[in-house]
Amino acid sequence: MIELEGLTKHYGTKTAVDHLSFQVRPGVVTGFLGPNGAGKSTTMRMMLDLDNPTSGTVRIDGKHYRDLAEPLKYIGALLDAKAMHGGRSAYNNLLCLAQSNRIPESRVGEVLDLVGLTPVARKKSKGFSLGMGQRLGIASALLGDPEILMFDEPVNGLDPEGIHWIRNLMKALAGEGRTIFVSSHLMSEMALTADHLIVIGQGKLLADTSMADFIQQNSRSYVRLRSPEQERLRDVLHANGFVVVESGNGTLEVDGATTEKLGELAGANQLVLHELSSQRASLEEAFMQMTAGAVEYHAHGTDVHGAASAPGPKWGSISEGD
């Protein structure tokens, strides 16, 4: 388990992380979300004692990271796939880490095989592609067979097969009772991977909830109907107290109803339906709704002549860091 209590980080007058308190529990994949500049990377660095907090504390299974004698056996992390020594082979990069934490050399071959790098184990890592570097970083996180794993943008540079692999790996590790904490900007992938979400904005905690509850609480759900008898369908819905929105293309949208109830109503009135479907917002839409007021960097489009156009979505960002 990872426990944060009042974690705060100031850079001069800038507050990067503002009294964050939450727990990352074992047995589930916990997603860590926030707009660029929200403080995610700073938070993860403080978890590993790479940055010192201004105040507050982080505990890894009840201990500070710096007090762990052999930290790779407690927690494995991928924060920067480029952090490897480019002049060393993949094997030797991992061997140095293993020796520093008294991990058997046999484990090096095991994790290289697990991430699919055995064929290039003796090649220097400076020649690796972005995806291969990611796999080597994941191997280093897995090296000590830890109970806690942290990943920052783990699918960056991976091909579709690799994305599918790391998604299933994280789920399998959580299924073994391990603590999995993953940060990513890819909402579609996070929606398929995470069970629980921690969302921050401008360094502050915005949400600590399940994936399902987050989407439900921060988005609109409705039923979409389409019928060749649209006017009569609309009249029947109004007569039964439903608020109907016409969305174009011959479809109607109804809030606060189930497909079962509306289907039974249409059948009772002998109405033909060409569509009856429950619509639920995506994680991306819910995230944009939640963080709309906590975005530090806003993108604004320009036309071909350089004139500013209407502002884009508030979640857009021109910053590379967070």
N, C-alpha and C positions, 0 to 999 in steps of 0.2 A: 504494500500500500504506500502511496505517496500522500503526504499531508502538508498543505500550505496553511500558514496562519499569519494573517496580517502582512503578507509579503509586499514590500514597497521598494521601489528603486527610483532615485532622483539622479538626473544628469544636469547639474547646475539648477536652473529654474524649471527644467523640463521634468515632468513626472511620467516615467515610462510605465511603471506598474504601481497601482494605487490600492494598497491594503487588500490584496487578494487572499481569500481564504476558501479552500475547497479540498476535497479528498478524491483521489483516484483509486478506486476499489478494484480488487482482484475479480477475475471471472467474467469480465466484460471488456469490450473494446471501447475506450473513452475517446471521443473526438474532441479536439481543441481547436475552436474556431474564433475568428475575429478579423476585422478588416486590416489591411496593411497599416502598420503603425500602432496597432492595438496593444502591443507588448508581449506577443506570444513567444517570439524568439528569446527576448530578454528573460521571460519567466522560465523557459526551459533551460537557459544557461545558468540561472540562479539555482535551479534544482540540482545541477551537477557541480556547483561551486566554481563555475567558470567566471561568473560575475558575483560580486558580494552585494547582498541586499543592503539598502539604506536602513531598513528595519524589517522586522518580521523573521520568520523562520520556515525552513523546509526540512521535513524528516522523511527518510527512506526506511521503511520498516522500523520506525521509531528512532533512527539515528541520522545524524548529519552525514552528508556524503563524505566529507573530509575525515570522518571517524571510521570509515569502512576500510579495513586493512587490505582487502582484495575486492575492490568495488565491482569489477566485471562479473563477479559471482553473485552479486546482489542486483545490479541494474546494468542493462546494456542500452546504449543510445546511438542513434544515427541523427546527428545534427548537421553535419557537413560532410558529404561524400568526398570532397576534395582534400580532407584533412590527412589523407594517407601520404606516406613518403614516396614521392614519385620515382625515386631511384631504386626502390626495393621491389621485389616481386610481390605478387599478391600473397604468396605463401609466407614470405619473410615479414611482410607487414603484420600479418596475423600472428606469426611466431613470436615477434617482439612483444606484442600485447599479451600473448599467452604466458611467456616467461615472466613478465612483470607482475602477473597475478597468480603465478604458480598453477597454471592450467596445463594439463598434459598435452604434449605436442600432437598426440593422436587426434585431439579435438580440432586442430587446424584443418586436417584433411576432411573431417566430418562436415564442418560448416562450409568449406569450399564446395564440397559435393552437394550439400543442401541448397546452396544458392546458384548452382550450375556453373561454377568457375573452375572446376577441376582441369579442363583442357588448357586453361591459360594460367594455371597456378604459378608457373615459373617465369611468367612474363612480367616486365616492369609495369607498375600501375600507371605510370605517366602516359603510357600509350593506350590506356583504356578509354572507351567511349563513355559518355555520361551514364548510360544504362549499366555498363559493366562496373563503373565506379560506385553506383548505387548498390549493386549486388555485393560488392566488396564491403561497403559500409554496413550493410545489413548483416553480413557474415561476422564483422567485428562486434556488432551488438549481440549476436547470438553466441559468441565464443565461450563465455563463461556459463552458458546454460542458466541465465538468471531468471528469477521469478518476476522481475519487473523490466519492461522494455519501453523505450521512448523512441518515437520516430518523427522526424520533422520532414515533411514532404517526401515520404518513402517511395512514391511512384514516379518521381521526377526522372525523366529520361528512359523509363521502362517501356518496352513494347507491350501490345495487348496481352500477350501470353504472360509477360512478367507482372503486369498489373493484376491479372487474375491470380497468379501465384502468390504475390505478397498479400493480397486480400484474404485468400484462404489460409495463408500461414498465420496471419494475425488472429483470425477467428479461431483457428485450431489451438493456438497458444492460450487464448482467453478461455477456451473450452477446457484446458488443462488446469485452470484456476490461476493463471498468471495475470499480472496487472499490465495492461496494454494501453499506452497513452500516445495518440497520434495526432499530429497537426497537419492540415492540408488545406489548400485553396480549392481543390477539386471537389465541389459539392456533390456532383453525381457519384463520385467514388466514395465519399464519406457516407452518403446515404446508404450505400450498399455494405459498408463495413462496420460503422459505429453503432453501438447499442445505447450509449449515453453521451451527452454533450456538455462540455464546458465552453461557454461563449463569453468572450471579453470584448470590451470596446474602450478605447482611450485608457487602458490600464485597469479598468474596473470590471468586476464580475457582472455580467448581464443575465446569464442563465446557467443553471446547474440542474439538468433534467434529462429524462429519457428522450430518445430520438422522436418517438411517436408523440409524446406530450409537447415537445418543442414545436413540431410542425402544426399540431392542432391549435396550440395557443397563439401562434403567430401567423396564421394564414386563414383564408376563407375556404370552407368546404361547401359544396353545393351539388345539386343533381341537375344534369343536363338532359333535356327532352327535345325530340324532334318528331314532328308529325305532319302528314299531308293535310291534316285538319287543324292547323295551328291556331286559327282564331277561336274555334270551338274549344280546343284544349286550354287556351289562355282563359276563356270565360269560365270553364269548369274549375280551374285552379283558383281563380279569383273568388268564385262563389264558395269555395271551401276554405277561404281565409289565407291562402298562400300569396306571398309577395313574389311577383314574377318579373324577371329582367329579360328583355329581348336582347340577345347578343349578336344578332345578325346571322346570315346564312340559314335562316329558318329555324334557329334553335332558341329554346327558352331555358332560363336558369332559375332554380328555386332553392332558396336557403332554408335551413331548418327542417328538412324532410328526408326521408329515406327512399331508396329506390323501390323497396317493397310497398310502402304506403302509396306512392305515386303510381306504381304499376297497377295496384288494386283499384285505385280511383279511375284510371284510364279504362281498365277492363269493365268496371261497373257502368261506365258511360259509353261503352262500345267505341272507344277511340283507338285508332290504329297508331302505334308508335313505331317509328323507324330507328329511334335511339332512346335509351333510358340508361344513363350511366352516372355513377358517382364520381365527382371530380374533387381531387385533393391537391393542394399546392405541393410543389416540390420543396426539398430542403433549401435549395437556393432562394426560392421566393420567400420562404419563412425567414431565412437568414437576412435577406435584404430588408424585410419589414422590421425585424428586431433591431438591426444595427444602423438603421437609416439616420438616427440622430447621434451616432457615435463614430462617424467616419472622419478621419483627420485630413485625408487627401481626396479631393474631388477632381474628376476629369471633366473637361469641357471640350466638345468637339469643335473643329474648325472646318469651314468650307474650303474649296480649292483656292480661294483668293485670300485665305488667312483670317477671314472675319469670324468672330466667335459665333457659334450656333447655340441652339438651346442646350442647357445643361443636360448631361447624360444622367443615367441612374446614379444615385448618391453613393452606391457601393463601388463605383469605378475608382481607380487609383492610379496615380502617376509615380508612386513610390515603389522602390524595389525591396525595401526592407520592412521589417515589422518588429 
